[in-house]
């Protein structure tokens, strides 16, 4: 339910804490902290865009996975549709002869 919000907090927090730790190690405060925030925010933005596309796809009936990859079920559904379409094309070609 709150997947986008929790991923935002986690992505930004983890990257910022990692940047803070690097700053402490190299004594470069706040350079890597700011870089960490930027990387975390970019990661969150990309993930949010993918999640938004997935939600839109659910409304239009498309099969897609919010992580950006295709699930096994989505491959199976696509294969079934392709097979059905090919069978329909073959029977249509036979009727035209």
C-alpha positions in Angstrom: 0.0 0.0 0.0 2.8 2.4 0.9 5.4 0.8 -1.3 6.5 4.0 -3.0 6.8 6.0 0.2 8.8 3.3 2.0 11.1 2.8 -0.9 11.7 6.5 -1.0 12.7 6.7 2.6 14.9 3.6 2.4 16.7 4.5 -0.9 17.4 8.1 0.3 18.3 7.1 3.8 20.7 4.2 2.9 22.5 6.3 0.3 22.8 9.3 2.6 24.1 7.2 5.5 26.6 5.5 3.2 27.7 9.0 2.1 28.0 10.1 5.7 30.1 7.1 6.6 32.4 7.8 3.6 32.7 11.4 4.7 33.8 10.3 8.2 36.3 7.9 6.7 37.9 10.4 4.3 37.1 13.5 6.5 35.5 15.2 3.5 32.2 16.3 5.2 29.6 17.0 3.6 30.7 16.1 0.1 29.7 12.4 0.0 26.7 13.0 2.2 25.3 15.3 -0.5 26.3 12.8 -3.2 24.5 10.1 -1.3 21.4 12.2 -1.1 21.5 12.8 -4.8 22.1 9.1 -5.6 19.3 8.0 -3.2 16.9 10.6 -4.7 17.7 9.5 -8.3 17.2 5.9 -7.3 13.9 6.7 -5.7 12.8 8.7 -8.8 13.6 5.9 -11.2 11.8 3.4 -9.0 8.7 5.7 -8.7 8.5 6.2 -12.5 8.6 2.4 -12.9 6.0 1.9 -10.3 3.8 4.6 -12.0 4.1 2.8 -15.3 3.2 -0.5 -13.7 0.1 1.1 -12.1 -0.9 2.6 -15.5 -0.4 -0.8 -17.1 -2.6 -2.5 -14.6 -5.4 -0.2 -15.6 -5.0 -0.9 -19.3 -4.6 -4.6 -18.9 -0.9 -4.8 -19.8 1.3 -7.4 -18.3 4.3 -5.9 -16.7 6.3 -6.0 -13.5 7.0 -2.9 -11.4 10.7 -3.8 -11.1 11.1 -3.2 -14.8 11.6 -6.9 -15.8 9.1 -9.3 -17.1 7.7 -12.0 -14.8 7.4 -15.6 -15.8 3.6 -15.3 -15.8 3.8 -12.3 -18.1 6.0 -14.2 -20.5 3.6 -17.1 -20.4 0.6 -14.8 -21.1 2.5 -13.1 -24.0 3.4 -16.5 -25.4 -0.2 -17.7 -25.2 -1.4 -14.6 -27.0 1.2 -14.9 -29.7 0.3 -18.6 -30.2 -3.4 -17.7 -30.4 -2.7 -14.9 -32.9 -0.6 -17.2 -35.1 -3.3 -19.9 -35.1 -5.8 -17.3 -36.0 -3.6 -16.0 -38.9 -3.2 -19.6 -40.2 -6.9 -20.3 -40.2 -7.6 -16.9 -41.9 -5.0 -17.7 -44.6 -6.7 -21.1 -45.2 -10.1 -19.5 -45.6 -8.7 -17.0 -48.2 -7.5 -19.9 -50.4 
